[in-house]
Amino acid sequence: MTRAMQRYVFDLINRSQKLFITLMKVMLPVMIIVRIAEEFGAIKVASDLLTPVMSLIGLPAEAGLIWATCALVSMYGAVGAFIGLSAHLDMTAAQLSALCAMMLFAHGLPVEQAIVKRAGASLIATTALRVG
């Protein structure tokens, strides 16, 4: 193996480790919180609050928690919530596609809307557009 190839492999492994650690810093706490919330019944309460919105597009109530996590935390946090709730979800491919589309439009709202505000766009209008 050449010196350049060894350096490339070493850099690739180093970057992969950093990315893994970064993702775990987001996903692991969300997965733990979802599991604890599930044990204390908070998932049921949150699902009941989000049921009307989710039923408009034919999604199970638990999908609302995944969507809310995506909107307020991050896409990676939503993946953690999805993993934590996967035992309770029985979704078709169409429902999963609808949820993923909603997640793409409304991910990371607090961070991204702060950027939108600094850019000069209307905070209310862009938030309504992304959530609606």
C-alpha positions, 0 to 999 in steps of 0.5 A: 500500500502506498503512503498516499493510500495509507494516509487516505485510509487513516483520514477516512477512518478518522472522519468516520469515527468523528461522524459516528460520535457526532451522530451518537451525541444526538441520536442516543439521548433522543432514543433514551428519552423516548424510551423513558417517556414511553415507560411513563406514558408520555408517548401516549399523551403526546400522541393524543395531542398530535392525533388530529394533525396526523389523522388528517393525512392518515398517519398513526398518532405516534408518527406525530412524535417522530415528526415533532422531534424532527422539526424541533431537534433534527433529522438524526433525532427523529431517526432516534425517535423512530427507532425508539417507537418502531415496536409501536408503529405499523406503517405502510410504505405510503404512510412512511413516505408521507412522514418522510416528506413531512420531515424533509419540509420541517426539519430543524426549525429552530436553527434554520428559522434563525438563519432565515430571520437573519437573511431577512425573510418573514419568520412566521411566513416561512415557518407556516410554509414549512409546517403547513 
